[in-house]
Amino acid sequence: MSAFHRPQQMSLGPLETEILELLWNFETATVKDIHDRILSDPQRELAYTSVTTVLQRLAQKGWVQRQKVGRSFQWQACLSRTQAQALRAEEHLQQFLGVSNPDVVAAFADRLDQASVTQLDELAQRLKAARAQRGEG
């Protein structure tokens, strides 16, 4: 799964998540672009400096990067929304696989409905095809 950038820290707070979602929508944006979009909701209040602080935190965590364009900085995500979803899914799967109690795994299996079983079967087929493509048998 390491075919794309992996942030140093996966966990994000609500405002970090919101700003990252906005960046994905914009593709690249200035602090002003993001701040203006958030304040387009009349129910919201957020200081301009707060947007800057959150973007800097996201950069430290490895989620976004900035580039100087003219006299301002353009911010962009380091990975796509789809890549982020895949990393989160992988993280959840690793946590689940880390459960060593067979009773927990059995209880999980018992709760699966037919749609979930079908999805898991499809996933197993895709994984098998990916492994074959990589020559892993």
Protein Blocks (a to p, Z undefined) as FASTA:
>chain_A
ZZbccdfblbdcfklmmmmmmmmmnopacfklmmmmmmmpmkbccdfklmmmmmmmmmmn
opaccddehjbccdddfbdfklmmmmmmmmmmmmmmmpmbfklmmmmmmmpcfklmmmmm
mmmmmmmmmmmmnonZZ
